[in-house]
Amino acid sequence: MKISTKGRYGLRTLMDIALHQAQGPVNLGEIAKRQSISAKYLWQIVNLLKTAGFVRGTRGPKGGYILARHPDAITLLDIVEILEGPVTLVECVDDAKFCIRSERCVAHSIWEEASETIRGALRKITLAEILRRQAAVGNPGHYVI
């Protein structure tokens, strides 16, 4: 399993909004500039985050985005699944009908266990925890994720 730019940029976007929303809604263009992300690509990501209920948008000259949930209520698993899809190592874990052997296959149970371990690890990490870690390393406006 590999997290694509969509997942990485989505996390960076949520971090940026969380860090800058105290001054009001965060403009998409400002996020794109700070994070060196194409505004067009960022728009696609923000729309997914908005549909999922992670951010709220406001229109107008001072429009932009704010978090719709507290950072403690957004997990890394939430972010990855919204932007990347189900977190599973093999198709048969997500869809037992993918393989006729799923019910009696030892390998299936191993893949299922490993996938759940990964989901559990991602579920434990909240956006608030990621922000705390970012604050500990400094330079809050630029992230290497």
N, C-alpha and C positions, 0 to 999 in steps of 0.2 A: 504494500500500500504506500502510495506516495501522495502527499498533499500538493495540489497544483497551485499556480499563481492565484487562482480565484480564492482558494482557502487562505493562503498567506496574506493576500491583499485585503481580504475581508476582515481578518483579525487586525491588521494594521489600521484599517478604516475605523473599526470600532474603538480601538485604542485612541486614535486621534480625536474622534468625537468625544470620548469620555474625558480626555485631557483638556479639551478646549471649549466644551459646552458651557462652562461657567460664565463666559462672556456673551452667551447667547447662541442661537443656532449656528452650526459650523457649515460654512459654504463648501460645496463640493469642489470647486476650483482650488480653494485653499488647501483642502486635503490632498488633492492630486499633486499640487506643487510641493507641499511639505514631504509627501511620501514618494515622489517621483513615479507616479502612476498615471497612465493615460486617463484623462477625464472621461473619455468615451467608455473605456473598459470599467472605470470606477462607477459610472452611472449604472451599468449592468449589475454590478455587485451590490450597490446600495439598494437597487430595486428588489433584489432577492432578500436583503436584510430587512427592508421595509415590509415586504409581504409576510415575512416570518414574524414580524412584530418586535424586532430588535431596535429599530430606529423609527422616528417620526419626522416627517418633513414639514417645513413651513415655507410658504411662498412669499414673494415680495422682495424689496430691496435688501432687507436684512434677513432674508430667508436662508434656510439651510437645514441641517439635521441635528437632532438630539437623540440620546438614548431613550427608548421607550420602556426599558426595564433597568433596574438597578444592576450595576456590574456584578454584584454577588449572585444575581439570578440568571446570568448568562454563562454557560459552561463552554469550554473548548469543544466538547462533543456537540453541543447545539450548533456552534458555528460551523464546524466541519461537516456535519450532516446536512445543514441547510445549503452549503455551498458546494459540497463534493458528493453528497449522497450517502447511502448507508455505509457505516464503517464495518466492513467485513473483509476477511482475507481471501475468501473464495466465494463464488456465486451461490453454491449450494447452502451456505449458511444463511444467506438472505432469502433464498427461495428454495425450499426443500424439493419442489417439483423440478428443479433444474437437473437433478440427478436421481435416477430411480433407486440408487443404493443408499440414499441419505439416511433412512431409518435404521439400517443395519451396518452402516459403515463406521469403523473405528476412526478412520481419517477424518470423517465429517465431524465427529465429536471433538477431535483434537482441534480442528480449525475453528469450531464453534467456541471452544474454551479459550483459544488464543485471541479470537476476535472480541470476546467479552472482556478479556483482560485489558485489551487496548481501549475498548469503550469505557471501561471502569476508570482507567488512568485519565482519559480525556474528560470524563465526567467530574473528576475531583478538582480539576483546574478551572477556576472561574476567571472571568474578565477582571474582577477586582484583584485576584491574586497575580495575574499577569501585570496589571498596573503597578502593584506593590513591587514586583520584581524589577520593572522598568525604572521605577523611582530609585531603587537601590543601586542601579548601575549608572544613573544620571542620564543627561542628554535626552529629556523626555520628548522632544519633537521629532527625533529620527530613530527609527527602529531597524534592527537587522533581524528579520524573522523569515 
